[in-house]
Structure formats: C-alpha cells, structure tokens
Amino acid sequence: MFCSRIAKNFLGPNCSTLPRLFSGYLVEKLIKQPPLLLTGSYHVLTVTGPSKFRLSRLYNVIKRSCTNQGERNDLNMETTMQLKRVLVLSKITRYEYERQRHEGISEKKLEKLLAERGSDYKKLLQRNDIHQGNIKQLCAMLEENGINYKVVQRKEYNETCIDWADLVISAGGDGTYLSAASKIHDAKPLIGINTDPNNSEGHLCLPNKYSTDFNEVLQKLKQGKFRWKWRQRIRVTVDGAVPLEPVDLQDQNHRDQHWKMREKAKLETTVPGPRILPIKALNEVFIGETLSSVVSYYVVNIDDGPAEKQKSSGITICTGSGSTSWSFNTNKLSSQSLQEILRIVKEETGCNIPESQDSVKRIVDRFNDSLVFDPSDVRMAYTVRDPVVNRIFAADFPRGFAKRISIRSRCFDACLVLDSGYSFIFNDGAMATLETREEDALRTLELIEEEPDDE
C-alpha cells in the first residue's frame, strides 16, 4: 500500500509495476549512496525498521524504474543541481594525436608529412582550434558560476577524478562520451557537449546549440529545467581464458597490446568461475575474429532458446543508445533495395504496387524507424553479420531482440569489443553472457526546452 500511494502521488496512475522495486540491490544501492543531484524538498520518511531516508531518493528510484519500463513520465519535481566540482573529459583531436605521434618535429615537417598521406594540415588545425575554443568557453562559464573544475584527457581520466566530481562532462563527440561512460560505475551523472558540431554527429551529446552556450546549460541545471534520463548498459560475464585487462583500441600501440594479451590468455586455460568484465557497454558489443576477412565461428543462445552453431562476420549486440549507430547502419533499408523488391513482387504477383518516390520513402522510413528503440529499454538488439547458411550452419533469426544472450567462442584469434574502444581476448572455449541490469544504467539528463509563447 505504501508503494502504491507514493507512486500515485508522484507519478500518477500510469506506473503499475512499482512494488517490486522496494526490495533488492537497486534500492539498497541508491539509498546507501545518496545521489549527487540535489532536490528542492528534503522531507524525511520513516519506513519499517529504523531506516530513514530522503523522499527525494525514493522519488529517484521510482522515476528511474518508470523510465526503464519505457513508460512516459513528464513529472518535473523541483529538482536542481547545485554543482561544486565538475570534471571535463576533453577529446584528443586529430591534430593533437598527430602531434603526439610525431613529437619533436616542426610544424612545417608535420604539414608535409600529413600532405604525403593525403591529409589537410590546415583543416586539422582549424578543427583543433574550434574544439579548444569551446573548451575555453566551457571552463570560463564554470569559473564564472563559481564551480571548481578539472580538464583531463583520456590517459588522465580515472576513478579517482570521477569520484572527486559532482558531474562529468564529455567535451568532444560520441566517442568521447563513450570513453567517459566506460569508467563511471555508479550513479554519477554524465552529460556531453559536442565541441565541433559541424564535423561530429554528437548523437549522445546535448543539442548542438549548447556547444557555444554552456552558460544556458548551467542555468537550466540550477533552475531544475531538466529531466533524468537513464541509458541501459550491457553487462558481460565471461568464463574461461579471458584476461580481464582490456586492450585500449585508442592507444597507438594497441596491436602490440593485443598480441601480449593473446599470449597471456594461452596461460589462463583453467580460470575458475564466471567474472564480470570491468567495463560495461553503452552502445554495443562486437564478438568475432580480429581480422574481418576471417570467418567467425561460435555457438549462440538467445534468451532461453536452443543453442545454434553459426558462422558469420561476427555478431553485434546493442542497447537502445547504440540502436542509432552500428546496428542501424548494418540493418537499414535503402530506397534502391526497396524499389528492386517492389518490382520483383509486382512481376511475381501482378499486384499494382505504387512505386512513387513518396511511397518508397515512407516505407523505407517506417522500416528504418523500427530499428531504433529507447535507451532506457532493458532489451538488447542483436545482429548476425553476413551469416553463412547451409546444411550445417543456420541463422534462422539473423537479427532480433533479447534480454539475455550467451555465446561460446569457437574462434582462433577473436575479440570481444565494447563500444569500439576496449577489446578482450575471446578465443576457443571462452564463454560470454550478455544482459542489462537496472543498477548498471548510466545516469544522464535531457534539458527542458522553453515552449514558444502563443501570440
């Protein structure tokens, strides 16, 4: 009764699955670790036993659950963010990367070297200047609002500096956002600023208009003009010879790291028991042979279905956040393909199917829209890439949704890659189980846009 009353008071009648929340790990975790985001009202409730906790924490648990259930929740409780410390993860621009790679040479030699490789030195420098200019503006706005801040890059980004901050800001594009999310293991909030919107998609970041107006972001946070948004992440549990130390694919020497990890894996043939990988995937997981030209061989179980032997170019498993990225581009339907299919259907059936550009576009858009799902959805979407189908191997459902996926490797030099950034050795006999858990979701937010006044 207590749960239902609180749910109706705060969320209205649409939230019907709340009672199950008030037991288990998620509630314990959020109650014992107070959220860093402060609410305007701090009434104290007494529940059974001696425990006391803030109503705002209960509200956050309820709201998070409703979001994860995919139920729309427009409630805007008087929530504000009183920031004292902000950590900014700045991307390494292509210019900075080339400078680090060729340290010690002059700018003139660097320009010549890049020209020989077909790269435009001046354009890279211009994009670097745009990024650095937006970083300076961001820091100036934080300082003007009395907020202490630190700016770090990928190598300095660690759990110590994350724990120091009230909020983490990724300053770059989607790749920087994924890097920032990879080391956040609790309810620490993360937002992204696209520092080069003309050259970076920034799908995971705040709208591009905030790239040069971060002061408005800070004001909205102070005034509570935002909504919580929880992005599901994929937890991977491995069994077998899988070293838990990942290969950092952003490192210049990642190929050397891969071979070292491969040799280490050979020595770990009797690692006992399942282990959870130290990084959770926000976008997707790829499993397959390291060389894309080599066929990947594995055995897969989808939810409680039967085991299926498959050969393919690998398999990807994505979240709702990743459904607009690799998975989308692998599965999307083109107008050309649809027009060819419609012509064949017309010839085979004699049906008068319209083939106008408008109708083709509507059908294509409808199909492609069906590939995208909400980041809070607990489901994962899997895609078998280029499946081999014959009398030995099958792929009856080359794509679909699942809540739990198990894969046993039959590969010789395979990898399990999280968010295109961290690679784990995954060779013959290794086992991986992929799933989402509510307590693993990444905490972020979306700003509430002002409604235009009706004249």
N, C-alpha and C positions, 0 to 999 in steps of 0.2 A: 504493500500500500504506500509506504514511504517513497519508494522509487517512482511509482506511477504519479503520485501527487507532485513531486518535484519536476518530473518530465512534463506534465501538463502545464504547470505554472510557467515554466521557462520556454518550452518548445512547442506547446500546443498539442493537439490530438494526433499529429501525424507520426510521432515516434512511438512505435508499439513494441520495440524489442529491447527496452532498457533494463528490465530486472536482471538479466544475465550479466550485466556489466559490473554489478556491485559485489562480485567475488572474483578472485583470480589475480593474476600477476599485474595486469594493466592498471587497475585501480590502486593496488598497493604501491606500484612504482610511482604513479603520479602524485599520490598523497604524501609519500615519504620524500619525494623530490619536488618541492614546490616549483611551479612554472616561473620563469623569469619575467613573464609578461604580467604586469600588474593590472588589477581591475579596480574600478572606482568604488566598489562596495565590498566590505570585508566582514559580513555578518558571520558569526561562528555558530555552527550547528553541533548538537550533541547527538551521536548515534549510539547504537547498542555498545555497551562496554565503556571504557574510559577514553576512547579515542575522540579527539576533536579535530576538525579540520575546517578550512575556509570554504564557504559556499562557492566561491569563485572556482576552486579546484573541482568541486563536484560538477559545476557548470561546464568546465572544460572537458571533463570525462564524458559527460552526456553529449556535448556538442560534437566531440570527436567521433563518438560512436555513430551518431546520426549521419555525419559526413561520410564515414567509411561504409555505412549501409547504403549510400547513394541517395539518401533522402534529402530533399532540398530544405535548407534551414536558413531563413532570412533574418533570424533574430539578431539584433545588434545590441547586445548588452553593453553597458557603459565601460567598455574596455579601452584602456590606454596603455601606451608603452613608455615608461619612464627610463630612458636609456642613460647609462653612466659610462659603459665601456663597449666599444664596437670594434670588431676585428674585420679588416678588409683583406680578402684574398684577391690579389691582383694577378691577372693573367700574364704569361710571358709572351710578348708579341713576337711575331716572326723576325722582326729586326733584332730584338734582344736575343732571341735564340741563335741567330746567325753570328751575332757579336760574341756570345759565349762560346760558340763552336769554333770561331776563328779569332780568339783573343790574341792580342799582340800585333795584329796587322792594322794598317792605317785604313781610314775610311775610303780613301781612293782605291786601295787594293781590294777592299771588300766590295766596293761597287763594281770593279772589273770582274771579280770572281763570280758575283751574282749574275752579271750580264752574260758570262760564258755559260751559265746554267739556264739562261732564258728568264731570269727573274728581274723585276724592275726595282732597283735600289731606291729610287726616289719615291715610288709608291709605298714601299715598305716603311720608309722613314716617315712619310706623311701619315700613314695609319698608326704608327707608333706615337707620333705627336698628338693625334686625336685622342688616343687612349690615355696617354699621360696627362693631357689637358683635363679630361673628365675625371681622372683620379684626383688631380689637384683641386678641382672644384668640389668634389665629394668631400675631401678632407677639410677644405675651408668651411663648408657648411656644417660639418660635425664640430669643428672648433668654435664656430660662431654660436652654436647651440650649447656650448659648454660640455661637450661629450668627449671623453678621452678615447683615443683610437690608436690602433696599430695597423700598419700596412705590411703584409708579408706576401711572399711568392710561394710557389708550390713546395720547395725544399724546406722552407721555414715553417710551413703550416703543419701543426701537430696538436695533439690533445691538450697540451699544457696551455697554449694560447687560446684554444677554443674554450676551455674551462674558465679562462680569465674574462671572457666577453659575455655581455648580455645578449648580443646579436651578432651573427656572422653575415657579412655582405660579400657576395662574389662579384668582382668587378671584371667583366670580360664578356664572354658569350656562354653558350650552353656547356661547352667543355669545361670552363672554369667553374660553372655551377655544379657540374657532376663531381669535379675534384673536391669542391667544398663539402658536398654532401657525403662523400665517401668516408670522412673521418668524424662525422657527427653521429654519436651513438646514443644520444638521449633526446630530450625534448627541446634542445637548443634551437631557437628559430633561425631560419636562413632565408634571405631574400637575394635576388640577383639584379644587378644593374648592367645593362648592355652598354659597354663603353665605346663601341664602334658600330652603331646600328645600321650604317649604310653598307657594311660589309659582313655583318654577322646576324644570323636569324634571331637568336636570343629568345627562343620559344619558352624557355623556363624562367626567363627574367621578367621583371616588371615591364609594363608597356614602354616603348621606346621614347615616349615624350618625357619620361623621367630621367633619361640619360644625362640631360643637361639642366635638369631642375630638381636636384635632390632635396632642396630645401622644402619643396612641396611634400615630398615623401615624409620627411621628419615631422612636418606639421600635421599630416594625416595620422601618423602614429601617435603623436601627442594627444590629438583630439579624439582618438578612438575610431577613426574613419577607415576601418579595415575589418576583414573577416578572416578567421582562421581557415587554413587550407592544409589538409593532411595528404601527403603523397605516399602511397604504398611503396615499399621496397622489397626486393626479393632476398630472402634468407637462403643460403646454400649450406647444406650439411653434407660433408664428404666422409667417405670411408675408404680405406686403402692407402696406397702410396701417393698421397697428395701433400707435398710440403705446404705449410700454412703461410710461408713467406711468399708474397706475390712478386712477379716481375712488373716493374713500373714501365709501362709502354711509352711514357712521356720522356723517359730517361734516354739520353743519347746512346748509352751502352746497353740498351735493353736486350739486344741479341746475345751479347756475352752473358747477361744475367740468365737468359732462357737456358743456355747450354749448361750453366752451372747448376740451375735448379733441376734440369733433366738428369744430370749425374747424381745429384743428391736424392732424387726420387728413386733411383735404382737401388739405393741403400736402404730405403724405407719400405721394404716389401711386407713387413709384418706390423704395421702401425695399428694398434688395437683401438677398436671402437670408433663411433662417429664423432666428428668435430665440426664445429660451425666456423665457416670462413670469417676472418676478421673484418671483412668489408661486405656491405650489402649493396645490391644493385638498384639504382633508382630508375634507370631506363631499361636495360636489358642484359641478359646473359647469353653469350655465344659459346657453344661447345662443338668442337670439331678439330680436324687436323690443322697443325700450324701452317703448313703450306696449302694454300687454297686449291692448288691443282691436284692434290691427293684426295681420294675418296675417303670420307669419314664413315666408320663402322661402329655401331653402338646398339644397345638394346634399351628401349624406352617403355615406360609405363605411364599412362595418362590417367590421373586420379586412381580409381580402383579397377581400371580396365586391364586386359591381358597384356603380357609383355610382347613387344613387337620388335623383331630384328629389322634394322634399317641401314641402308647405305645412302649417303647424300653428300651434299657440300657442307654439311653441318646443320645444327638446329639452333634457332634463336628463341628465347623466351623473354617476353617484355611485360612491363607494367602499363597502366594507363598513361603514365608520363611518357613512356617510350613508344606508345602506340602511334605517335605522330612522326616518328623518326625512322629508324632502320626497318622495322616491321612494316610500316606504312608503305615505304618505297619498294619493298620486296613484293608486296601483295597488291598494290594499287592497279586498277584497271585503266588502260589508256583508251582514248577515243578511237584510235586506229584499230585496236583489238576488237572493241565492241562492234564497230562498223563491219568488220570482216565476219564476225559471228552472226550478226543480223542478216547479212547477205546469204550465208550458208543456211540459216534457219528458213529464210524466205524460199530458197531453192528447194529445200527438202520438204517443206510443209505446204508451200503455196500460199501461206498467210501473207496478207498485205500489212507488213510491219513498217511503220514510219521510220525513215532513216534521216530525218532532217537534223541539222546541227543542234537545234534546240533540244529535241528529244534525246539525242545521243548524249548531250552534255548533262541533261537531267538524270539519266540512268547512270552515267559514269559517276557523277557527284554523289548520287544516292548510295551506290556500291562503296565508293571510297570513304564516305562518311561513316559507313557501318564498321569500318576497320578501326575507328578511333573510339576509345572509351575513357571514362573519367579516371583521373589519377588516384582518387580515393577508393576505387573499386578493388576488392580483395582478389579478384580473378587475375590470372596471367594469360597472355595470348602467346601461343607457340606457333612457329613456322618451320617446317622441314624444307630446307633449301635444296632445290634440284633433286628430288627424291629418285632413287633408282627403283624401278618397279619391274619385276619379272616373277618367275615361278618360285624363286627363293626368297626374295625380299619384297616387302609391301610398304605402302604408305596410304592406308585407306582414308585417313583424315590428315592431309598434309598441313592443315592449319586449323586452329580452333582455340577454345578457352579451357582453362583448367585451374583448379585450386591447389593441386599437388602433382608434381612431375618427378619421376625417378629415372635416372639414366646411368647405365653401366657402360663404361668405355671398352671398346674392342680395337682402339686405335693404337698406333705405334709412336707417334710424336704429336700428341694432341694437347690442346689447351682449353681451359675454361676461363673465359674473359668476362669481366664485369665492367659495364659501361665504357667499353673500348679503352680502358685505362689501366686495368690491373689483370694480369694473366697468371693462372695457376696451372701447373703441370697436371695433365689428366689422361694418363695412358692406360693400357690394357688392364682390366680388373678393377680400376678405380670406380667408385660409385658416388653419385651426387643426387641429393633430394632437394628440390626447389619448392618453396612455398612463401606466402606472405603471412605476416603476423601483425596484429594491430599495434603492438608495442614497438615494432620496428619502423613505423611510418615516420616520414620526415615532416617536421613542423615548419610550415611556411604560411604565407598570408597573401591575400589579394586586397588591393586598395579599393575603397568605395568611391566611385566616380560621382561627381556632382551632377544632379539632374538639371537640364536646362529649364529655366523658368518659362512657363507658357505665357505668351503675350495675348 
